[in-house]
Amino acid sequence: MADGSQDGRSVRRLEDARFLLGRGRYVEDIDAGAALRGYVLRSPHAHALIKQIDVASAAGLAGVHLVATSADLAADGLGPLPCMAAVTPLIVPPRPALAVDRVRHVGDPVAFVVADSVEAAREAAELIEVNYESLPAVVDGKAALTKGAPALWDQAPGNLAFHLQKGDHTAVAQAMRNAAHVVTVEMMNNRVIVVPIEPRAGIARYDAATGVMDLELTGQGLHGIRRQLAEFVFKVPPERIHLSAPDVGGGFGMKNFLYPEWVLLLWAARKLGRPVRWIADRAEEFVSGAQGRDIDASAKLALDATGRILALDVVMVANLGAYLSGNGPGASAIAASTAHGGVYDIPAIAVDVRGAFTNTVPVDAYRGAGKPEANYITERAIEAAARELGRDPADLRRQNLIASFPHKTAMGMAIDSGGFVANLDAAVVRADMKGFEARRAAAKARGRLRGIGVGCFLETSRGAPNEGAEVRFEPDGTVIIALGTESNGQGHETSFAQIASQHLGLPIGAFRYVQADTRQVKSGAGHGGARSMHMGGAALVKAMDAALAKARRLAAHLLQASGDNLDYRQGRFAVRETDRAIDLPTLARSAQDPANLPDGMAPGLGEHVLNITDVFTFPSGCHVAEVEIDPETGVCELLRYTAVDDYGRLINPMLTEGQVQGGVTQGIGQAMTEHTVYDPGSGQLLSGSLMDYALPRADDLPSFDIDLVERPTAANPLGVKGSGQAGCIAAPQTVMAAILDALRPAGVEALDMPATPERIWRALAARL
């Protein structure tokens, strides 16, 4: 990797000290005094009418304070959970916090019980009598859109949430007619269950004197969640709701959204005037937390006689689940469209995407959010083209890579910089692809099938536009940096402090990072879209520049000098060619006294800046995977994994490599082990626990060989491009290319993720 240890960039995470010493503060660690406990009664059916609910026995149980159904929420005027995705036209059926008249997926919330203990709440929930009338269910996106499929919503005929077309369909059709070769490939981007180490949890309180509802939650993007709660659900001014998150044990996108449980907790705390706590168990998360991916796609790739790509035609069906989650359609309808075509110079691209309602858990943004799906389609198509044309897959890619910048893609993205050809060439050498055939021959002698695969990726990094940051100076010399981007394990306490330390010339220990609190942070759009450094870091730089400008004015006043005659180094303003100087902490203290200030200057040096920008950055790279398969059992071993990636300027190379390793691991999991299975008849989730859903483990992984190449971008003052999602964008197609390369000599030409031993064995057995 790019080693920044010599210049002090690869600083070990400051936050790790408290985590390793058991001093992390998660929702379950918070002492909420005499908090009551909430429990959600969930539907055991994937699709059913609710004919009657009898809560009398449950409400009469000792220790029970509240048993709520949808009628109770409606009586208090609560609105449904909104979908904020900027997709038009879009059909958005109501999503109440508790099901009204019908349940639409296993795990759909039906009633909420609040009691003195979890045990009492659970016992009461078991006493609730619900009379269900079962209905036919549909769990597959394409099947849901066929004539005669079970209908989920009257508002959505044919279960269609949206149908969008993007790109130049006329140009693509013309290219297809004129092409020397047209390659067609069909693929399934399998649904994944998001399994952060910490499940969702929350503690709600209500202050009757102020009317403020308070929620501590395992959430991210808190300003957005607060807006939805205030504007759409409770219909109160935003200042009447306060959200905060302590340490959050992972999220990968699923904790960015408003959930029914957040509504139920706040409503119950207000209703009872008591704190109410809820913590999901793992089984509950499997049937209620947002899931990811689930896109059925077909692609046609047109090429001329030399192998130059002329056009890409993509048709996708996105399974959105039973309800539209907060940004549910955004991944397939918006984010994916920015990344179609990947790193290749494709003159014309056309995309047709439909969103389907099914009797499954709602789908929303999962690490990469549409970009992994789009890159997977492009890479699988070009891999198929290479095999059909008899070309080396790396050579065909090299021929079609974008080689000059700036470059505007067929989907309208303006790529300012990159080294796509150099990334590919470096990865091929680093992975020793020239020596592969000898390794394959040795494996064959042992009765094994060996394969190697190349995959490129392009991330379109931005997430939500605009971001805020604030710098505040405390009396004890501490500098608070408050940002609207939020960490759930990425190392923001370290990396943002590094930026501030370098920019202000103060020791890294002088800074305290503040996030995820709607009182302490004025604005923010959270993390997601690999936006934290790109958007938040740029906002922080601008806030520090604004604070320094104010500090320079005050220093000039106190030192009786012109501001232009001051130098700023290592946290001190000094008058040139004199011994007069003043440091930043002293200036910050002086700024609190109006008597020290020049005319027209307000007290304090702190500044808040809203960085208004919608500019994308473009992380990119090339990965190579090498696998070996036992044809007798179908077991596939991932032997080597090489990555050459460009994330612009690296703030902390060690943390960046950690992000890449985590993302690659999740991508490998989707490619090889993770399989969300719903029974097509009943709609029951068959992979409903970690006994049935296989997360990748350490012994599934090789030692990663990752090389980070710094090519700074001019799109933001830090030159960063974003690294949080790239690994899981690149890994699925790379691993699948290697597996198919191993299987092709045995006659297997197609295989969908996940490439489990059973699937591989069946594919091989079918060729015998």
N, C-alpha and C positions, 0 to 999 in steps of 0.2 A: 504494500500500500504506500501511498504518499506519506512519508514520515515527517510529522511536524514536531516531534518531540524535542528536537534540538533548538527550535526557536520558541519553545514554551507553549505551542498551540495545543498539543495533545495533553491537556490538563485532565486529571482524573476528576470524575464527577463530584462536585461539592456535596450534593444531596445524598451520596451513597453512605456517608458517615452515619447519618441518622437512621437510614434503612438497615445498615448492617448491625447497628447497635439496638435495633428494635424500637427506635424512636419515631418511626413513621406514624403519621396520623391519618388513618382511614376512617370512613364513616362508622365502622363497627368499633373503633377505638374511642369514639366520642361518648363521654358521659352525658347523657341527656336527662339525668335525674329520674323523675318518676314517669318516664315516657311510656305510653301505651304501645302495644304492638299490633301492627296491621297484618292481615292475611287475605290473599286474593283467592276467591273461589273461581276456578277456571272451567271452561267447557271441556268435557271429555269427548265431544263430538266435533267433527270437522265442519259439519253443516247441519243445522237443525233449527226448527222453530221453538221458541220458548213459549209454551202454552200457559204456564203458571209458575210462580215462585212463592213458596211459603217459608217465611223466615221466623215465624212465631217461636218455634222450639229453640232456634239458635239465639234469638234475642233474649230469651228467658234464662239462659245458662248463666250460672254464677261467674262473675268476673268479666262479662261481656258488656261493653259500653255502647256499641253501635253495630248494626247490621244494615248495610246500605245496598240498594239496587238502583237501577237506572232511573226509576221514578223519583227517588230522593234527590238525585243530582238535577233532574229536570225541574223539580219543585223549587230549587234554589237558583234556577236560571243559568246553569253552566252550559256553555257551548261545546261543540265537538272539537277534537284536536285537528288543527289545520294541516294542510300540505302546502309547503312554501316553495315547491319547485317551480321555476319559471318556465313551465312548459305550456304552450298554447297551440291548439285547444286541448283542454284536459278535463276529464270528468272526475270530480272529487266527491264521492259519496260521503256522508257523515260518518265520522269515527268517534263514537262516544267513549267516555272512559269506562263505562260498563255497558254491556251489550243490551240493545233495545230490541225486543221481539224475536231476534234471530242471532245465532252464533255462526261465525263463518270460518273459524279454524280451531283446531285443538289448542287449548290454552287461552282462548278468547276470554277476557275478564267478565264475569257474570255478577258477582257480589263482592263486597268488601266488608270484612269483619274487623273490628277493633276491640281488643280485650286487654286485660292486665298482663297476659303472657302470650307468647307464640302458641304454646300448647293449648291454652284456653281458646284462642282465636281459631286454631285449626279444628279443635273439637266442635266448636260452634259451626264452623263452615260445613262440617260433615253432617250436621243436623238440618241444613237448608235443603228443602225439598224442591227440586226443579223438575217440572214435567216437560220433557223434550219430545218433539216429533222429528225424527231423523229425516234428512233430505239427502239426495244424491250429491256426491262431492266430485270435484275435479281438481287435480293437483299439478297437472302439466300445462305450461303456458300455451303451447300450440294446440293441445287438445281443448283448452278452454275457449279458444277462438273458433272452433269448428261448429258447424250447424248442429243444433240439438244438444249441446253441452249444458250441464246444469248451470242455471243462471244465478249469479250471486247478488246482483243489484238491478232493480228496476231502472235506475238512472243510467246504467251502462249496458245497453243492448249488446248481446253477443260477447259480454265480459270484456269489452274493449275500453281501456282507459284513455288511450291516445293512439294516433297514427300520424307519424311525421315522416316527411321526406326531406333530405338535405343533399346538397351537392348538385352537380350538373348531370341530370339523368339523360338528357339528349346527347351530350358529348360522350357519355359512357356507352350508350346504345350504339352510336356511330363507331366508336373504337372497337366494340365487340364485333361488329359486322366486318370491319376491315382487318382484324387481327389475324396473324398467322397461327396463333395458338390461343385457345381459351381454356383455362383450367378451372374446374369447379370443385369446391370442397365444402363439406358440411361438417359442423362441429357443435358440441355442447359445452358451454362454459358452466360447469357444474355448480350447483348451489353449495355454499359453505355456511356452517354455523360458527358464529364468532364466539370465541371462548377466552376472553381475557381472564387473567388469574383472579381478579376481584369481580364478583357479580355486582349487578346494580343494587343500590341501597340508598336510603334517604331518611332524614329526620326532619319533620315539619313542626313548626311552632307558630303560634298566633298571639300577637300583642293586641289585646282588646282596646287598650288606651290609644294606640296609634292606628289601629286597623291594618297593621302590616303583617303579611304572611311571610314566613321565613322558611327556607328549605336548604338544608345541607345535603348534597347529593353526590353520587359518583357520576358526575356529568361533565360535559365539556361544551363549549359554545354557549355559555350561560346567558349572555345578553340576548341571544336569539331565542333561547328557551323562555326567558322571562317575557320577552315581547309576545310570544305566542300565548303564554299563560294569561298575561294581562289583557291583551287585545281581543283574543278569540274565545278563551275559555271562561275566565272570571269577569272580564269586562270591567276592569278597574284601571286606574292610572298605573304606569309601570313602577313608580316609586312605592306603591303599596305591596310590591312583591320583592323580596330580597333573596337572591340565590348565591350560594357559595359552595365551593368544592374543596375538600381537604386533599391530601394525597390520593391519587386515583391509580389503581392497579391495572393499567392497560385499558384500551378501548377499541382501537383500530377502526374507529368510525361509529360503532354502534352506540356509544354514549353521547353522541352529539345531538341527539334528538329528544323531542318531547314524547314522553310515554304516559299511558293511562295512570300508572302508579304515582307519578309526580302530581297529577291532578287529584287523585284520591287522598294522598297524604295531606296536601294543603287544605283540601276541603274538610277532611275529618278533623284536623287540628283546629280549624276555625269553628267547626260545628261544636266540638267538645271543649274548647278552651284548654286543651292539654297537648303536650308534645306527643307526636305519634311517629313511631319508627317502623320501617319495613326493610327487610334484607331478603333478597331473592336467594333461593337455593339453586343448585346447578340444574336440576331437572326443570325447574320453573324457567330458567333462562333459555333452555333449549326450545321451549314452546312459546316464549313471549318476547325475548330480545330480538331486535332486528337481525335478519340474516342477509347474506350477500350473494352477488353474482346471479346465476340462474338465467343465462341467455342462450337461446337456441339460435344458431346463425348458419347462413350459407353465404359463400363468397365466390365470385367469378373474377378471375384475373386474366386480362388480355395482354398478350405480348407479341412483339413483332418477331420476324425471323431470326434476329440476332439475340433475342432474349431481353430486349428493352421492354419494360412494363409500360403499357399504354393506358390502362384504365383498371379500376377496381370497383366492383359492384357488390354491395353488402346488403343482405336482408336479415333483420334480427327480430326475434320475438322475446320480449323481456317479461319474465314472470314476476309480477309485483306483489303477489300475495293477496290476502283478503281485503286489506285496507291500504291506502296510500300513506306511507310513513312520511315524516316531515320533508324529506328530500327524495323520496322513493324513486320517482320517475327521472330525477336529475341525472343519475349515473348513466343510464342507457340512452336517454334522449338528448342530453346536453354535453356532459363530460366526454362521453365516448366519441362524439362527433369531432371534438378537437384533436383527437389522436389517431383517427383512421388514416391509414397510409404510413404511419410510423416514420422511420428515418429515410424513406424512399422518395425519389423524385417521380411521382405519379401524376401525370397531367390532368387526369379526370377521375373523380371519385363520386359515386352515388350511394346514398344510404337510405334504406327504408326500414323503419323501426316501429313496431307495434307493442304496446304495453297491455298485458293481460291480467285480469283479476282471477285468482284461484283460491282454493280453500287451504291456504298455507300461511305460515307466519309472514308478516309484511317484510319486504326486502328494502334495504336502503344502502347508503354508501358504506362500503367495506374497503379497507386499505387500497387506494388507487382509484376506486369509484368510477368505473367506466373505462379508464385508460388501460387496465389490464385486459379487459374484454376486447377493446379495439385492437391493441397490439397483438393479442393472441390470434385474432382473425387474420390480420395482415401477414403475420409470420407463418401461420399454418398454410396460407394460400401460396406464399412464395416458396415454402418448403415443398409443397405438392408440385408446383411448377418446375422446380429444379429436378425432381425425380422424373416427371413426365418428359422433360426435355433432355434428360440424361446429362444434366449439368451438375457440377459441384455446387452444393448449396451455398457455400461461402463465396464462390466466384460469382454466382448469379446475384447474390446480395450486393457484392462489391460493385458490380456493373450498374446497379440501380440506386445506389446510395446518393443522397444529396451531398454534393461535393463543394458547393460554393455558397457563400452567405453574404448578405441576408437572402433568405429564401422564403417565398410565400407559398404555402401548400395549397392544394386544390380545395381544402376545407377552410381556407382563409386565415390560417395561422402564420404569423410573421416570425420566422425563426431567425434570430439575430446572429447566432454563432454556434459552432459545434465542430467536432472532429470525427464524424461518423466513419469515414474510411480509415482513419488512423486507429480508432477504437477497434474496428474489425481486424485490421492487420495485426495489432498488438495482441489481441485475444487469441488469434489463430496460432501465433508463435508461442505465446505463454502456455497454451494448452497442449503444445507439441502435437498438433494435428498431423504433421508429416510422419511422425512415428506411430500413428494410430494403427495402420494396417498390420504392423508387426504385433502390436498388442492384441488386435482382433484375431490374428492367426494363432497366437498362443492360447487365447481363450477358447477358440474352436477346438484345439487339440485336447482341451480339458472338458469338452462337451458343453461349453457355454456360448451364449450369443452376446457379442459385445457391440455397442453402438456409441456413436458420438453425434452430438447435435449442437448447432449454432443458433443463437437467437439474439436479435437486436431489439432495442426498445427506445421509444421516445416518450418521455413524460411531458405533459403540458401542465406546468405547475403554476397555480395561482390560488385556487380555491375561491372563496368569496372575495370580491374586490374591497379595497380600502381597509385600513387598520389604524388603531390608535395606540399611542404610547405616552407615558408620563414619567418625568423625572422629578423626584421630590427630595429635598435635603432636610435631614433630621438634625435636631440640636446636638446629638452625640457624634455627629460626623458621618453617620450612615447615609448612604444615598439609596433611596428607594427607586427601583425601576419597575413600573407597573405597566403591564402589557395585556392587550386583549386576546393575544394568542395564548393557548393553554397547553400545558404538558401533562401527559399521562404516562411518563416514563422516558421521554426523549432526551432529557438532560438540559432543559431550558435554564434551570438555575445556574448552571455552569456556563453554557454558551452565551447567554445574554450578558452575564457578568463579565465574561471575557471581552465582548464587544465594548461594553461600557468602560472597562478598565483601560483598554487600549485607547479609546476615544477621549476619555477625560484625564488619563494619566494618573489614575489613583489605583491603589492596591485592589486586587480582585476581592479581597475580604471586606472592602468598604461598602460593597453593594448588597442590597437585599431585594430579591425578586418577589414581586407580588402579582398574583394571577387569580383568576376564577373566583371573583367576588364582585358582585354588581354594586357594592358600596365603595370599595377601594379602587376599582378600575372603572374609569368613566365610560369606556366603549370598547367594543371588540367583537370579532367574528370567530374566535376560537381557532383551533388548529384544523387541519383537513386540507387536502389538496397540496400538501408539502409547502404550505404557505408561511410557516412560522418565521423562518429567517428572511425569506424573500419579502414578505409583507410587514411582519412585526419588527424584524431587525432594521428595515429601512425606516419605519416609523420611529424606532428608538434613536437612530442616528439623527433624525430630524429634530426630535425632542431635545436631545443633548446639544445640538447646534443652537437651538433657540435659547436654551439655558446658558450656554457659553456666551452668546451675544449679550444677554442681559448681564452676565457676570463681568464681561469685558467693560461694559459701560460703567458699572459700579466700581470696578477696579481703577479705571481711569479717573473717576471722581475722587476716590479715596487716596490715590497715589499722586493726584494733581498732575496728570499727564494726559496726553492725547491717546485715545483708544488705538489709533494707528501706530503708536509708538510702543505698544505693548507686545511682548512675546509670551506665548503660552506653552509651557513645557512641564511635563511631570506634575501636573496639577497646580502650577503656579503661574500667575501673571507677573512679569518683570518688566520694568522700564529699561529699554535698551541703553547700554553704556552707563548704567547706574547700579547701585546696590539696593534700590527700592523694589520691593516685591511683596506679594500677598498671595496666600494659597487659597484654593477653592473652598475648603471647609470654613476658613475664617470669613471669606466673602459671604458664604451662605448664612453664617450667624449674623454678620453685620447687616445683611439684607432684611432681617426681621425687624429692625428698628428704623422707623420712617425718618428719624433724624439723620441717619447716615446716607440717605438716598439722594440722588440728583433729582432735580425738578421733573415731575411727570412720571417718575418710576414707581410702580406699585411694589409693596413689600414682598419679599421672597424671590428666590431664584428659580423655583420649580416651574416647569412648563409641560403642558399637554399638547400633543400634536396629533391631528387626524391626517394620516397619510392617504391622500386621495389618488388611487392608482388602480388600473385594471390590467396592468401589463403582465403577460405570461413570461415564464422562463422555461427553458427546455433541457432538463437533465436527459442524458442519453448514455448509451453504453452497448457493449457486446458481451454476451455470456456464452460459455461453452461447457456442456455437460457430457460426462462419459459414464456409461452404465454397463452392467453385465447381468445377464438374465440366465437363470437355470430353467431350461425348457421343460424339465420334468415336473417342476412345482410352480412355475410362473413367478417365482421370487425374483425381484429386480433389486440390484444393489447399485446405489449411486456412488461411484468410485472417486470421481474428480469433478470439481466445479470451479471454473475460472471466470472472473469478471473483470472487465476494464471499463470503468465508468467515469463520467464527467459530470460533476456537480458544481462547477464553477469554483469560486474561491472557497476553501475549506476553513471554517472557523475553528473547528476542533476535529482533526482527521480521525482521532481514535473514536470519538462519538459517531462520526459519520460512518465509519466502518461498522460500528455496532448496529446502526440503523439498517445498513445494507444487509448485514448478516440476518437480522430479524426478518426483513422483507423477503429475502431469498428463501428462508426457511418456510415462511407462510406460503410462498408460491410453490415450493416443493411439496408442501402438504396438500395443496389443492391438486397438484398433478399426480400424486402417488398414493395418498392415503385418505383424504377427507371426502366423505360421500354422504350427503344429506339424502335420506331415503324416506319418501312418503308412500304409504300403501295406496295404489291407484284406485282401489275400490272404496275403502273406508276413509281415506285421508289421514289416517293415523301416522304419526312420525315414528318410523321404525328405528331410526338412529337417534334415539332420544336420551342417550347418556354416553358418558365416556367409555362405557363397556362396548358400545356399538358404533361410536364415532371416533375414528382414529386420527388423533393429532400426531404430527411428526415428532419423533423423539430424537435425542442426541445420537443414538446408534443408527438412526436412519440417514445421518448426514456425514459427508466427508469433511475434511478440513478445507475451508474455503480459501481460495487463492484470489484475493481482491486487490486490484491496482486502481487507485484513485488518481485521475489525471485532472489537474486544475486548468480549466479554461474559463476565466472570469467573464461574466456578462456585464454589459453596460446598462442593463435594465433596472438596476437598483444600485444604491451607493456602496453596498457591500460586495457586489459582484457574485452573489450566491445564486444557486439554481434550485436548491431543494432536493433532499435525499430520502425523505421519510417513506415514500411509496415505491421507489424504483425497483427494489428487489423483487417484490411480488408482481410487478409488471413484466419483468424479464424472465423469471424462472419457469413459469408454466410451459411456454412454448419451447424453451431451451431443453427442458427435461423430456417433453413429449417427442421432440425431434430426435433426441438420442435414443429413446425407447423404440420408436418406429424404425430408426436406422438399424437397431439390433434385430428387430423382428422381420424386416423386409426380406432378408435371405430365406426366411422360412415361409414367405408368401403372404405375410400380413401387411396390408397396405393402409389400414385405417384402424384407429383406436381412440376412444374418447377418454377424457379424464374422469375419475382418477384411474390411473393404470395400476390397479391392485393386482396382487398375484392371481386372484381368481379370474379377473378379466383377461390378463395376459395368457393364462393357461387355457382359457376357453378359446381365445383367438387363435392360439397355436393348434389346439385340438381340432378346430374347425377346418384347418388346412391339411390335416393328415388324411 
